């Protein structure tokens, strides 16, 4: 079973709040496939063992709504493409722990970290993002 977890982490990256999307290699491919479908159709849904990710392509949107088992991604086409391209890079190679940063998100944090094979065994406690 693949690993796909999204969590809000306060003061995680040099004192900045971030959204950390933790995935193993299979999770990267599953997440990217759902995002690519949303790029083509305007929306999509990814159900997996731990919950649901919904993707909505909307002009000017760059926000993530986090709940413990339900994440809603509202992204404009450009941001969705940027995330998809970064996921393609993360998916390369058999053994490749790495991460990519997506800046200038609107909420719940300005930074999204896409992480492959890092923090996979670490389950951060759920933190409610500020409203």
Backbone atoms as SQL, in Angstrom:
CREATE TABLE atoms (id INTEGER PRIMARY KEY, chain TEXT, resi INTEGER, resn TEXT, atom TEXT, x REAL, y REAL, z REAL);
INSERT INTO atoms VALUES
  (1, 'A', 1, 'UNK', 'N', 0.835, -1.180, 0.000),
  (2, 'A', 1, 'UNK', 'CA', 0.000, 0.000, 0.000),
  (3, 'A', 1, 'UNK', 'C', 0.879, 1.242, 0.000),
  (4, 'A', 2, 'UNK', 'N', 0.494, 2.215, -0.766),
  (5, 'A', 2, 'UNK', 'CA', 1.307, 3.425, -0.881),
  (6, 'A', 2, 'UNK', 'C', 1.100, 4.355, 0.311),
  (7, 'A', 3, 'UNK', 'N', 2.048, 5.269, 0.464),
  (8, 'A', 3, 'UNK', 'CA', 1.992, 6.273, 1.520),
  (9, 'A', 3, 'UNK', 'C', 1.685, 7.619, 0.876),
  (10, 'A', 4, 'UNK', 'N', 0.622, 8.256, 1.345),
  (11, 'A', 4, 'UNK', 'CA', 0.276, 9.620, 0.957),
  (12, 'A', 4, 'UNK', 'C', -0.304, 10.269, 2.206),
  (13, 'A', 5, 'UNK', 'N', 0.405, 11.258, 2.764),
  (14, 'A', 5, 'UNK', 'CA', -0.073, 11.959, 3.957),
  (15, 'A', 5, 'UNK', 'C', 0.156, 13.455, 3.786),
  (16, 'A', 6, 'UNK', 'N', -0.822, 14.239, 4.135),
  (17, 'A', 6, 'UNK', 'CA', -0.682, 15.698, 4.134),
  (18, 'A', 6, 'UNK', 'C', -0.912, 16.187, 5.554),
  (19, 'A', 7, 'UNK', 'N', -0.047, 17.103, 5.985),
  (20, 'A', 7, 'UNK', 'CA', -0.177, 17.631, 7.334),
  (21, 'A', 7, 'UNK', 'C', 0.339, 19.059, 7.383),
  (22, 'A', 8, 'UNK', 'N', -0.258, 19.842, 8.230),
  (23, 'A', 8, 'UNK', 'CA', 0.187, 21.195, 8.519),
  (24, 'A', 8, 'UNK', 'C', 1.208, 21.111, 9.642),
  (25, 'A', 9, 'UNK', 'N', 2.387, 21.700, 9.445),
  (26, 'A', 9, 'UNK', 'CA', 3.430, 21.668, 10.467),
  (27, 'A', 9, 'UNK', 'C', 3.897, 23.091, 10.749),
  (28, 'A', 10, 'UNK', 'N', 3.686, 23.541, 11.971),
  (29, 'A', 10, 'UNK', 'CA', 4.118, 24.872, 12.383),
  (30, 'A', 10, 'UNK', 'C', 5.620, 24.880, 12.635),
  (31, 'A', 11, 'UNK', 'N', 6.277, 25.938, 12.213),
  (32, 'A', 11, 'UNK', 'CA', 7.716, 26.149, 12.444),
  (33, 'A', 11, 'UNK', 'C', 8.584, 25.009, 11.934),
  (34, 'A', 12, 'UNK', 'N', 8.206, 24.372, 10.850),
  (35, 'A', 12, 'UNK', 'CA', 8.913, 23.180, 10.354),
  (36, 'A', 12, 'UNK', 'C', 10.136, 23.519, 9.511),
  (37, 'A', 13, 'UNK', 'N', 10.032, 24.507, 8.680),
  (38, 'A', 13, 'UNK', 'CA', 11.100, 24.814, 7.718),
  (39, 'A', 13, 'UNK', 'C', 11.688, 26.191, 8.038),
  (40, 'A', 14, 'UNK', 'N', 12.812, 26.205, 8.771),
  (41, 'A', 14, 'UNK', 'CA', 13.467, 27.457, 9.164),
  (42, 'A', 14, 'UNK', 'C', 12.476, 28.409, 9.844),
  (43, 'A', 15, 'UNK', 'N', 11.644, 27.863, 10.698),
  (44, 'A', 15, 'UNK', 'CA', 10.680, 28.648, 11.434),
  (45, 'A', 15, 'UNK', 'C', 9.396, 28.946, 10.687),
  (46, 'A', 16, 'UNK', 'N', 9.293, 28.504, 9.447),
  (47, 'A', 16, 'UNK', 'CA', 8.083, 28.738, 8.655),
  (48, 'A', 16, 'UNK', 'C', 7.097, 27.593, 8.819),
  (49, 'A', 17, 'UNK', 'N', 5.824, 27.926, 8.781),
  (50, 'A', 17, 'UNK', 'CA', 4.772, 26.914, 8.739),
  (51, 'A', 17, 'UNK', 'C', 4.711, 26.355, 7.321),
  (52, 'A', 18, 'UNK', 'N', 4.446, 25.066, 7.211),
  (53, 'A', 18, 'UNK', 'CA', 4.386, 24.421, 5.894),
  (54, 'A', 18, 'UNK', 'C', 3.252, 23.405, 5.862),
  (55, 'A', 19, 'UNK', 'N', 2.888, 23.031, 4.654),
  (56, 'A', 19, 'UNK', 'CA', 2.106, 21.827, 4.440),
  (57, 'A', 19, 'UNK', 'C', 3.095, 20.800, 3.906),
  (58, 'A', 20, 'UNK', 'N', 3.199, 19.673, 4.587),
  (59, 'A', 20, 'UNK', 'CA', 4.104, 18.607, 4.184),
  (60, 'A', 20, 'UNK', 'C', 3.280, 17.481, 3.569),
  (61, 'A', 21, 'UNK', 'N', 3.560, 17.202, 2.305),
  (62, 'A', 21, 'UNK', 'CA', 2.934, 16.078, 1.613),
  (63, 'A', 21, 'UNK', 'C', 3.972, 14.968, 1.549),
  (64, 'A', 22, 'UNK', 'N', 3.785, 13.945, 2.367),
  (65, 'A', 22, 'UNK', 'CA', 4.712, 12.826, 2.474),
  (66, 'A', 22, 'UNK', 'C', 4.220, 11.680, 1.603),
  (67, 'A', 23, 'UNK', 'N', 5.118, 11.167, 0.755),
  (68, 'A', 23, 'UNK', 'CA', 4.746, 10.066, -0.140),
  (69, 'A', 23, 'UNK', 'C', 5.919, 9.101, -0.282),
  (70, 'A', 24, 'UNK', 'N', 5.596, 7.841, -0.536),
  (71, 'A', 24, 'UNK', 'CA', 6.608, 6.922, -1.017),
  (72, 'A', 24, 'UNK', 'C', 6.539, 6.980, -2.542),
  (73, 'A', 25, 'UNK', 'N', 7.357, 6.195, -3.230),
  (74, 'A', 25, 'UNK', 'CA', 7.408, 6.279, -4.696),
  (75, 'A', 25, 'UNK', 'C', 6.042, 5.973, -5.325),
  (76, 'A', 26, 'UNK', 'N', 5.380, 4.930, -4.847),
  (77, 'A', 26, 'UNK', 'CA', 4.062, 4.590, -5.380),
  (78, 'A', 26, 'UNK', 'C', 3.070, 5.717, -5.119),
  (79, 'A', 27, 'UNK', 'N', 3.160, 6.337, -3.956),
  (80, 'A', 27, 'UNK', 'CA', 2.279, 7.450, -3.626),
  (81, 'A', 27, 'UNK', 'C', 2.478, 8.639, -4.553),
  (82, 'A', 28, 'UNK', 'N', 3.739, 8.889, -4.937),
  (83, 'A', 28, 'UNK', 'CA', 4.025, 9.973, -5.885),
  (84, 'A', 28, 'UNK', 'C', 3.281, 9.733, -7.189),
  (85, 'A', 29, 'UNK', 'N', 3.348, 8.496, -7.699),
  (86, 'A', 29, 'UNK', 'CA', 2.690, 8.179, -8.971),
  (87, 'A', 29, 'UNK', 'C', 1.163, 8.288, -8.849),
  (88, 'A', 30, 'UNK', 'N', 0.600, 7.804, -7.741),
  (89, 'A', 30, 'UNK', 'CA', -0.849, 7.867, -7.549),
  (90, 'A', 30, 'UNK', 'C', -1.329, 9.312, -7.427),
  (91, 'A', 31, 'UNK', 'N', -0.612, 10.082, -6.627),
  (92, 'A', 31, 'UNK', 'CA', -0.997, 11.471, -6.424),
  (93, 'A', 31, 'UNK', 'C', -0.895, 12.251, -7.738),
  (94, 'A', 32, 'UNK', 'N', 0.187, 12.047, -8.471),
  (95, 'A', 32, 'UNK', 'CA', 0.375, 12.761, -9.735),
  (96, 'A', 32, 'UNK', 'C', -0.701, 12.376, -10.752),
  (97, 'A', 33, 'UNK', 'N', -1.062, 11.113, -10.802),
  (98, 'A', 33, 'UNK', 'CA', -2.097, 10.676, -11.740),
  (99, 'A', 33, 'UNK', 'C', -3.420, 11.379, -11.452),
  (100, 'A', 34, 'UNK', 'N', -3.778, 11.502, -10.188),
  (101, 'A', 34, 'UNK', 'CA', -5.023, 12.182, -9.829),
  (102, 'A', 34, 'UNK', 'C', -4.946, 13.672, -10.153),
  (103, 'A', 35, 'UNK', 'N', -3.806, 14.279, -9.892),
  (104, 'A', 35, 'UNK', 'CA', -3.634, 15.690, -10.211),
  (105, 'A', 35, 'UNK', 'C', -3.691, 15.925, -11.716),
  (106, 'A', 36, 'UNK', 'N', -3.061, 15.051, -12.493),
  (107, 'A', 36, 'UNK', 'CA', -3.088, 15.181, -13.960),
  (108, 'A', 36, 'UNK', 'C', -4.515, 15.036, -14.490),
  (109, 'A', 37, 'UNK', 'N', -5.292, 14.133, -13.891),
  (110, 'A', 37, 'UNK', 'CA', -6.680, 13.986, -14.299),
  (111, 'A', 37, 'UNK', 'C', -7.443, 15.287, -14.051),
  (112, 'A', 38, 'UNK', 'N', -7.191, 15.919, -12.902),
  (113, 'A', 38, 'UNK', 'CA', -7.844, 17.199, -12.611),
  (114, 'A', 38, 'UNK', 'C', -7.403, 18.270, -13.601),
  (115, 'A', 39, 'UNK', 'N', -6.147, 18.247, -14.005),
  (116, 'A', 39, 'UNK', 'CA', -5.678, 19.215, -15.003),
  (117, 'A', 39, 'UNK', 'C', -6.457, 19.064, -16.302),
  (118, 'A', 40, 'UNK', 'N', -6.783, 17.825, -16.661),
  (119, 'A', 40, 'UNK', 'CA', -7.509, 17.566, -17.910),
  (120, 'A', 40, 'UNK', 'C', -9.013, 17.824, -17.778),
  (121, 'A', 41, 'UNK', 'N', -9.594, 17.405, -16.646),
  (122, 'A', 41, 'UNK', 'CA', -11.053, 17.425, -16.501),
  (123, 'A', 41, 'UNK', 'C', -11.595, 18.559, -15.628),
  (124, 'A', 42, 'UNK', 'N', -10.716, 19.225, -14.886),
  (125, 'A', 42, 'UNK', 'CA', -11.166, 20.292, -13.994),
  (126, 'A', 42, 'UNK', 'C', -11.273, 19.868, -12.545),
  (127, 'A', 43, 'UNK', 'N', -11.434, 18.556, -12.309),
  (128, 'A', 43, 'UNK', 'CA', -11.438, 18.046, -10.939),
  (129, 'A', 43, 'UNK', 'C', -11.209, 16.540, -10.956),
  (130, 'A', 44, 'UNK', 'N', -10.819, 16.017, -9.819),
  (131, 'A', 44, 'UNK', 'CA', -10.638, 14.573, -9.662),
  (132, 'A', 44, 'UNK', 'C', -10.607, 14.252, -8.175),
  (133, 'A', 45, 'UNK', 'N', -10.547, 12.965, -7.904),
  (134, 'A', 45, 'UNK', 'CA', -10.568, 12.491, -6.520),
  (135, 'A', 45, 'UNK', 'C', -9.626, 11.302, -6.395),
  (136, 'A', 46, 'UNK', 'N', -8.877, 11.272, -5.311),
  (137, 'A', 46, 'UNK', 'CA', -7.982, 10.162, -5.004),
  (138, 'A', 46, 'UNK', 'C', -8.388, 9.595, -3.652),
  (139, 'A', 47, 'UNK', 'N', -8.905, 8.380, -3.666),
  (140, 'A', 47, 'UNK', 'CA', -9.227, 7.666, -2.432),
  (141, 'A', 47, 'UNK', 'C', -8.126, 6.655, -2.182),
  (142, 'A', 48, 'UNK', 'N', -7.662, 6.593, -0.963),
  (143, 'A', 48, 'UNK', 'CA', -6.632, 5.622, -0.589),
  (144, 'A', 48, 'UNK', 'C', -6.918, 5.188, 0.842),
  (145, 'A', 49, 'UNK', 'N', -6.146, 4.279, 1.348),
  (146, 'A', 49, 'UNK', 'CA', -6.410, 3.695, 2.660),
  (147, 'A', 49, 'UNK', 'C', -6.592, 4.692, 3.788),
  (148, 'A', 50, 'UNK', 'N', -5.896, 5.810, 3.725),
  (149, 'A', 50, 'UNK', 'CA', -5.945, 6.766, 4.826),
  (150, 'A', 50, 'UNK', 'C', -6.913, 7.910, 4.639),
  (151, 'A', 51, 'UNK', 'N', -7.554, 8.023, 3.492),
  (152, 'A', 51, 'UNK', 'CA', -8.467, 9.139, 3.315),
  (153, 'A', 51, 'UNK', 'C', -8.684, 9.503, 1.861),
  (154, 'A', 52, 'UNK', 'N', -9.003, 10.780, 1.639),
  (155, 'A', 52, 'UNK', 'CA', -9.366, 11.265, 0.313),
  (156, 'A', 52, 'UNK', 'C', -8.676, 12.587, 0.014),
  (157, 'A', 53, 'UNK', 'N', -8.226, 12.735, -1.221),
  (158, 'A', 53, 'UNK', 'CA', -7.744, 14.017, -1.742),
  (159, 'A', 53, 'UNK', 'C', -8.657, 14.396, -2.896),
  (160, 'A', 54, 'UNK', 'N', -9.207, 15.597, -2.846),
  (161, 'A', 54, 'UNK', 'CA', -10.002, 16.131, -3.949),
  (162, 'A', 54, 'UNK', 'C', -9.195, 17.233, -4.615),
  (163, 'A', 55, 'UNK', 'N', -9.235, 17.279, -5.938),
  (164, 'A', 55, 'UNK', 'CA', -8.509, 18.284, -6.704),
  (165, 'A', 55, 'UNK', 'C', -9.504, 19.090, -7.524),
  (166, 'A', 56, 'UNK', 'N', -9.385, 20.415, -7.437),
  (167, 'A', 56, 'UNK', 'CA', -10.241, 21.318, -8.202),
  (168, 'A', 56, 'UNK', 'C', -9.352, 22.362, -8.872),
  (169, 'A', 57, 'UNK', 'N', -9.446, 22.475, -10.177),
  (170, 'A', 57, 'UNK', 'CA', -8.689, 23.477, -10.914),
  (171, 'A', 57, 'UNK', 'C', -9.578, 24.713, -11.042),
  (172, 'A', 58, 'UNK', 'N', -9.095, 25.817, -10.438),
  (173, 'A', 58, 'UNK', 'CA', -9.869, 27.059, -10.411),
  (174, 'A', 58, 'UNK', 'C', -8.924, 28.232, -10.663),
  (175, 'A', 59, 'UNK', 'N', -9.292, 29.155, -11.526),
  (176, 'A', 59, 'UNK', 'CA', -8.433, 30.310, -11.805),
  (177, 'A', 59, 'UNK', 'C', -8.058, 31.064, -10.530),
  (178, 'A', 60, 'UNK', 'N', -6.766, 31.350, -10.368),
  (179, 'A', 60, 'UNK', 'CA', -6.274, 32.131, -9.239),
  (180, 'A', 60, 'UNK', 'C', -6.164, 31.398, -7.919),
  (181, 'A', 61, 'UNK', 'N', -6.550, 30.143, -7.856),
  (182, 'A', 61, 'UNK', 'CA', -6.556, 29.403, -6.584),
  (183, 'A', 61, 'UNK', 'C', -5.192, 28.757, -6.314),
  (184, 'A', 62, 'UNK', 'N', -4.750, 28.834, -5.073),
  (185, 'A', 62, 'UNK', 'CA', -3.531, 28.137, -4.632),
  (186, 'A', 62, 'UNK', 'C', -3.666, 27.785, -3.151),
  (187, 'A', 63, 'UNK', 'N', -4.731, 27.094, -2.801),
  (188, 'A', 63, 'UNK', 'CA', -4.906, 26.779, -1.390),
  (189, 'A', 63, 'UNK', 'C', -5.260, 25.308, -1.176),
  (190, 'A', 64, 'UNK', 'N', -5.002, 24.882, 0.054),
  (191, 'A', 64, 'UNK', 'CA', -5.223, 23.504, 0.469),
  (192, 'A', 64, 'UNK', 'C', -6.084, 23.540, 1.728),
  (193, 'A', 65, 'UNK', 'N', -7.171, 22.808, 1.724),
  (194, 'A', 65, 'UNK', 'CA', -8.019, 22.677, 2.911),
  (195, 'A', 65, 'UNK', 'C', -7.695, 21.335, 3.542),
  (196, 'A', 66, 'UNK', 'N', -7.155, 21.378, 4.744),
  (197, 'A', 66, 'UNK', 'CA', -6.707, 20.162, 5.421),
  (198, 'A', 66, 'UNK', 'C', -7.655, 19.733, 6.523),
  (199, 'A', 67, 'UNK', 'N', -8.002, 18.475, 6.491),
  (200, 'A', 67, 'UNK', 'CA', -8.666, 17.789, 7.584),
  (201, 'A', 67, 'UNK', 'C', -7.908, 16.476, 7.758),
  (202, 'A', 68, 'UNK', 'N', -8.024, 15.818, 8.885),
  (203, 'A', 68, 'UNK', 'CA', -7.208, 14.619, 9.111),
  (204, 'A', 68, 'UNK', 'C', -7.290, 13.559, 8.014),
  (205, 'A', 69, 'UNK', 'N', -8.442, 13.335, 7.428),
  (206, 'A', 69, 'UNK', 'CA', -8.558, 12.291, 6.411),
  (207, 'A', 69, 'UNK', 'C', -9.155, 12.797, 5.100),
  (208, 'A', 70, 'UNK', 'N', -9.259, 14.123, 4.954),
  (209, 'A', 70, 'UNK', 'CA', -9.845, 14.691, 3.743),
  (210, 'A', 70, 'UNK', 'C', -9.110, 15.990, 3.399),
  (211, 'A', 71, 'UNK', 'N', -8.511, 16.018, 2.216),
  (212, 'A', 71, 'UNK', 'CA', -7.760, 17.186, 1.775),
  (213, 'A', 71, 'UNK', 'C', -8.363, 17.674, 0.466),
  (214, 'A', 72, 'UNK', 'N', -8.633, 18.969, 0.400),
  (215, 'A', 72, 'UNK', 'CA', -9.151, 19.575, -0.820),
  (216, 'A', 72, 'UNK', 'C', -8.086, 20.514, -1.369),
  (217, 'A', 73, 'UNK', 'N', -7.665, 20.240, -2.596),
  (218, 'A', 73, 'UNK', 'CA', -6.662, 21.034, -3.292),
  (219, 'A', 73, 'UNK', 'C', -7.380, 21.924, -4.297),
  (220, 'A', 74, 'UNK', 'N', -7.280, 23.230, -4.129),
  (221, 'A', 74, 'UNK', 'CA', -7.827, 24.192, -5.088),
  (222, 'A', 74, 'UNK', 'C', -6.633, 24.908, -5.710),
  (223, 'A', 75, 'UNK', 'N', -6.410, 24.621, -6.978),
  (224, 'A', 75, 'UNK', 'CA', -5.210, 25.110, -7.659),
  (225, 'A', 75, 'UNK', 'C', -5.573, 25.701, -9.004),
  (226, 'A', 76, 'UNK', 'N', -4.845, 26.748, -9.403),
  (227, 'A', 76, 'UNK', 'CA', -5.018, 27.201, -10.773),
  (228, 'A', 76, 'UNK', 'C', -4.199, 26.289, -11.685),
  (229, 'A', 77, 'UNK', 'N', -4.419, 26.395, -12.963),
  (230, 'A', 77, 'UNK', 'CA', -3.770, 25.493, -13.920),
  (231, 'A', 77, 'UNK', 'C', -2.243, 25.564, -13.829),
  (232, 'A', 78, 'UNK', 'N', -1.704, 26.762, -13.702),
  (233, 'A', 78, 'UNK', 'CA', -0.255, 26.910, -13.622),
  (234, 'A', 78, 'UNK', 'C', 0.341, 26.239, -12.400),
  (235, 'A', 79, 'UNK', 'N', -0.310, 26.396, -11.255),
  (236, 'A', 79, 'UNK', 'CA', 0.207, 25.786, -10.020),
  (237, 'A', 79, 'UNK', 'C', 0.061, 24.269, -10.076),
  (238, 'A', 80, 'UNK', 'N', -1.037, 23.775, -10.632),
  (239, 'A', 80, 'UNK', 'CA', -1.210, 22.328, -10.784),
  (240, 'A', 80, 'UNK', 'C', -0.112, 21.751, -11.667),
  (241, 'A', 81, 'UNK', 'N', 0.203, 22.444, -12.753),
  (242, 'A', 81, 'UNK', 'CA', 1.273, 21.984, -13.649),
  (243, 'A', 81, 'UNK', 'C', 2.617, 22.001, -12.936),
  (244, 'A', 82, 'UNK', 'N', 2.899, 23.045, -12.165),
  (245, 'A', 82, 'UNK', 'CA', 4.155, 23.124, -11.415),
  (246, 'A', 82, 'UNK', 'C', 4.289, 21.952, -10.441),
  (247, 'A', 83, 'UNK', 'N', 3.232, 21.663, -9.705),
  (248, 'A', 83, 'UNK', 'CA', 3.261, 20.548, -8.763),
  (249, 'A', 83, 'UNK', 'C', 3.444, 19.232, -9.513),
  (250, 'A', 84, 'UNK', 'N', 2.724, 19.059, -10.603),
  (251, 'A', 84, 'UNK', 'CA', 2.827, 17.835, -11.403),
  (252, 'A', 84, 'UNK', 'C', 4.243, 17.621, -11.933),
  (253, 'A', 85, 'UNK', 'N', 4.864, 18.687, -12.419),
  (254, 'A', 85, 'UNK', 'CA', 6.232, 18.576, -12.931),
  (255, 'A', 85, 'UNK', 'C', 7.214, 18.223, -11.819),
  (256, 'A', 86, 'UNK', 'N', 7.030, 18.802, -10.635),
  (257, 'A', 86, 'UNK', 'CA', 7.884, 18.460, -9.500),
  (258, 'A', 86, 'UNK', 'C', 7.680, 17.017, -9.066),
  (259, 'A', 87, 'UNK', 'N', 6.449, 16.540, -9.121),
  (260, 'A', 87, 'UNK', 'CA', 6.182, 15.142, -8.791),
  (261, 'A', 87, 'UNK', 'C', 6.835, 14.202, -9.799),
  (262, 'A', 88, 'UNK', 'N', 6.869, 14.586, -11.073),
  (263, 'A', 88, 'UNK', 'CA', 7.528, 13.763, -12.093),
  (264, 'A', 88, 'UNK', 'C', 9.006, 13.595, -11.759),
  (265, 'A', 89, 'UNK', 'N', 9.648, 14.672, -11.329),
  (266, 'A', 89, 'UNK', 'CA', 11.061, 14.602, -10.937),
  (267, 'A', 89, 'UNK', 'C', 11.225, 13.698, -9.717),
  (268, 'A', 90, 'UNK', 'N', 10.341, 13.839, -8.738),
  (269, 'A', 90, 'UNK', 'CA', 10.426, 13.009, -7.531),
  (270, 'A', 90, 'UNK', 'C', 10.212, 11.533, -7.833),
  (271, 'A', 91, 'UNK', 'N', 9.444, 11.217, -8.859),
  (272, 'A', 91, 'UNK', 'CA', 9.154, 9.825, -9.187),
  (273, 'A', 91, 'UNK', 'C', 10.277, 9.094, -9.888),
  (274, 'A', 92, 'UNK', 'N', 11.289, 9.826, -10.357),
  (275, 'A', 92, 'UNK', 'CA', 12.386, 9.197, -11.090),
  (276, 'A', 92, 'UNK', 'C', 13.263, 8.358, -10.162),
  (277, 'A', 93, 'UNK', 'N', 13.764, 7.251, -10.674),
  (278, 'A', 93, 'UNK', 'CA', 14.709, 6.425, -9.929),
  (279, 'A', 93, 'UNK', 'C', 14.053, 5.521, -8.916),
  (280, 'A', 94, 'UNK', 'N', 14.669, 4.387, -8.686),
  (281, 'A', 94, 'UNK', 'CA', 14.136, 3.414, -7.727),
  (282, 'A', 94, 'UNK', 'C', 14.333, 3.862, -6.281),
  (283, 'A', 95, 'UNK', 'N', 15.534, 4.257, -5.916),
  (284, 'A', 95, 'UNK', 'CA', 15.849, 4.693, -4.554),
  (285, 'A', 95, 'UNK', 'C', 16.217, 6.162, -4.613),
  (286, 'A', 96, 'UNK', 'N', 15.290, 7.019, -4.197),
  (287, 'A', 96, 'UNK', 'CA', 15.543, 8.431, -4.410),
  (288, 'A', 96, 'UNK', 'C', 14.802, 9.288, -3.391),
  (289, 'A', 97, 'UNK', 'N', 15.280, 9.314, -2.159),
  (290, 'A', 97, 'UNK', 'CA', 14.662, 10.183, -1.165),
  (291, 'A', 97, 'UNK', 'C', 14.965, 11.630, -1.541),
  (292, 'A', 98, 'UNK', 'N', 13.923, 12.439, -1.652),
  (293, 'A', 98, 'UNK', 'CA', 14.109, 13.828, -2.064),
  (294, 'A', 98, 'UNK', 'C', 12.857, 14.623, -1.740),
  (295, 'A', 99, 'UNK', 'N', 12.981, 15.933, -1.923),
  (296, 'A', 99, 'UNK', 'CA', 11.821, 16.800, -1.725),
  (297, 'A', 99, 'UNK', 'C', 11.908, 17.995, -2.667),
  (298, 'A', 100, 'UNK', 'N', 10.767, 18.622, -2.869),
  (299, 'A', 100, 'UNK', 'CA', 10.642, 19.813, -3.701),
  (300, 'A', 100, 'UNK', 'C', 9.789, 20.827, -2.935),
  (301, 'A', 101, 'UNK', 'N', 10.087, 22.093, -3.143),
  (302, 'A', 101, 'UNK', 'CA', 9.333, 23.166, -2.493),
  (303, 'A', 101, 'UNK', 'C', 8.444, 23.876, -3.506),
  (304, 'A', 102, 'UNK', 'N', 7.224, 24.136, -3.104),
  (305, 'A', 102, 'UNK', 'CA', 6.301, 24.943, -3.887),
  (306, 'A', 102, 'UNK', 'C', 6.000, 26.168, -3.021),
  (307, 'A', 103, 'UNK', 'N', 6.441, 27.322, -3.469),
  (308, 'A', 103, 'UNK', 'CA', 6.258, 28.566, -2.715),
  (309, 'A', 103, 'UNK', 'C', 5.021, 29.312, -3.190),
  (310, 'A', 104, 'UNK', 'N', 4.671, 30.316, -2.431),
  (311, 'A', 104, 'UNK', 'CA', 3.593, 31.237, -2.762),
  (312, 'A', 104, 'UNK', 'C', 2.214, 30.581, -2.800),
  (313, 'A', 105, 'UNK', 'N', 2.013, 29.634, -1.898),
  (314, 'A', 105, 'UNK', 'CA', 0.672, 29.102, -1.695),
  (315, 'A', 105, 'UNK', 'C', -0.094, 30.123, -0.841),
  (316, 'A', 106, 'UNK', 'N', -1.410, 30.112, -0.896),
  (317, 'A', 106, 'UNK', 'CA', -2.188, 31.075, -0.126),
  (318, 'A', 106, 'UNK', 'C', -2.532, 30.574, 1.271),
  (319, 'A', 107, 'UNK', 'N', -2.970, 29.328, 1.383),
  (320, 'A', 107, 'UNK', 'CA', -3.343, 28.831, 2.703),
  (321, 'A', 107, 'UNK', 'C', -3.310, 27.310, 2.711),
  (322, 'A', 108, 'UNK', 'N', -3.100, 26.695, 3.827),
  (323, 'A', 108, 'UNK', 'CA', -2.955, 27.277, 5.152),
  (324, 'A', 108, 'UNK', 'C', -1.535, 27.747, 5.452),
  (325, 'A', 109, 'UNK', 'N', -0.598, 27.503, 4.543),
  (326, 'A', 109, 'UNK', 'CA', 0.785, 27.968, 4.700),
  (327, 'A', 109, 'UNK', 'C', 1.295, 28.397, 3.328),
  (328, 'A', 110, 'UNK', 'N', 2.313, 29.241, 3.331),
  (329, 'A', 110, 'UNK', 'CA', 2.861, 29.737, 2.064),
  (330, 'A', 110, 'UNK', 'C', 3.739, 28.712, 1.362),
  (331, 'A', 111, 'UNK', 'N', 4.207, 27.700, 2.096),
  (332, 'A', 111, 'UNK', 'CA', 5.126, 26.719, 1.523),
  (333, 'A', 111, 'UNK', 'C', 4.495, 25.329, 1.567),
  (334, 'A', 112, 'UNK', 'N', 4.544, 24.655, 0.427),
  (335, 'A', 112, 'UNK', 'CA', 4.162, 23.249, 0.311),
  (336, 'A', 112, 'UNK', 'C', 5.435, 22.470, 0.039),
  (337, 'A', 113, 'UNK', 'N', 5.700, 21.449, 0.843),
  (338, 'A', 113, 'UNK', 'CA', 6.852, 20.583, 0.617),
  (339, 'A', 113, 'UNK', 'C', 6.342, 19.241, 0.115),
  (340, 'A', 114, 'UNK', 'N', 6.782, 18.863, -1.086),
  (341, 'A', 114, 'UNK', 'CA', 6.493, 17.550, -1.652),
  (342, 'A', 114, 'UNK', 'C', 7.662, 16.660, -1.273),
  (343, 'A', 115, 'UNK', 'N', 7.416, 15.601, -0.545),
  (344, 'A', 115, 'UNK', 'CA', 8.497, 14.769, -0.022),
  (345, 'A', 115, 'UNK', 'C', 8.310, 13.312, -0.424),
  (346, 'A', 116, 'UNK', 'N', 9.343, 12.767, -1.062),
  (347, 'A', 116, 'UNK', 'CA', 9.329, 11.349, -1.429),
  (348, 'A', 116, 'UNK', 'C', 10.336, 10.589, -0.569),
  (349, 'A', 117, 'UNK', 'N', 9.863, 9.550, 0.077),
  (350, 'A', 117, 'UNK', 'CA', 10.686, 8.645, 0.884),
  (351, 'A', 117, 'UNK', 'C', 11.445, 9.343, 2.009),
  (352, 'A', 118, 'UNK', 'N', 10.943, 10.503, 2.445),
  (353, 'A', 118, 'UNK', 'CA', 11.431, 11.172, 3.643),
  (354, 'A', 118, 'UNK', 'C', 10.239, 11.267, 4.589),
  (355, 'A', 119, 'UNK', 'N', 10.457, 11.068, 5.850),
  (356, 'A', 119, 'UNK', 'CA', 9.385, 11.149, 6.856),
  (357, 'A', 119, 'UNK', 'C', 8.307, 10.080, 6.661),
  (358, 'A', 120, 'UNK', 'N', 8.572, 9.072, 5.859),
  (359, 'A', 120, 'UNK', 'CA', 7.568, 8.040, 5.577),
  (360, 'A', 120, 'UNK', 'C', 7.211, 7.277, 6.847),
  (361, 'A', 121, 'UNK', 'N', 8.195, 6.994, 7.679),
  (362, 'A', 121, 'UNK', 'CA', 7.948, 6.254, 8.917),
  (363, 'A', 121, 'UNK', 'C', 7.581, 7.154, 10.083),
  (364, 'A', 122, 'UNK', 'N', 7.666, 8.465, 9.884),
  (365, 'A', 122, 'UNK', 'CA', 7.342, 9.425, 10.935),
  (366, 'A', 122, 'UNK', 'C', 5.918, 9.904, 10.714),
  (367, 'A', 123, 'UNK', 'N', 5.075, 9.671, 11.681),
  (368, 'A', 123, 'UNK', 'CA', 3.708, 10.152, 11.581),
  (369, 'A', 123, 'UNK', 'C', 3.576, 11.348, 12.522),
  (370, 'A', 124, 'UNK', 'N', 3.560, 12.533, 11.935),
  (371, 'A', 124, 'UNK', 'CA', 3.432, 13.743, 12.735),
  (372, 'A', 124, 'UNK', 'C', 2.023, 13.815, 13.311),
  (373, 'A', 125, 'UNK', 'N', 1.892, 14.240, 14.548),
  (374, 'A', 125, 'UNK', 'CA', 0.544, 14.371, 15.110),
  (375, 'A', 125, 'UNK', 'C', -0.246, 15.415, 14.323),
  (376, 'A', 126, 'UNK', 'N', -1.545, 15.204, 14.213),
  (377, 'A', 126, 'UNK', 'CA', -2.399, 16.133, 13.479),
  (378, 'A', 126, 'UNK', 'C', -2.363, 17.503, 14.159),
  (379, 'A', 127, 'UNK', 'N', -2.126, 18.532, 13.366),
  (380, 'A', 127, 'UNK', 'CA', -2.158, 19.910, 13.848),
  (381, 'A', 127, 'UNK', 'C', -3.202, 20.645, 13.026),
  (382, 'A', 128, 'UNK', 'N', -4.131, 21.260, 13.689),
  (383, 'A', 128, 'UNK', 'CA', -5.174, 22.029, 13.004),
  (384, 'A', 128, 'UNK', 'C', -4.555, 23.297, 12.433),
  (385, 'A', 129, 'UNK', 'N', -4.683, 23.523, 11.124),
  (386, 'A', 129, 'UNK', 'CA', -4.167, 24.769, 10.556),
  (387, 'A', 129, 'UNK', 'C', -4.925, 25.962, 11.108),
  (388, 'A', 130, 'UNK', 'N', -4.259, 27.119, 11.201),
  (389, 'A', 130, 'UNK', 'CA', -4.981, 28.312, 11.678),
  (390, 'A', 130, 'UNK', 'C', -6.078, 28.690, 10.685),
  (391, 'A', 131, 'UNK', 'N', -7.147, 29.238, 11.202),
  (392, 'A', 131, 'UNK', 'CA', -8.246, 29.619, 10.305),
  (393, 'A', 131, 'UNK', 'C', -8.135, 31.061, 9.883);
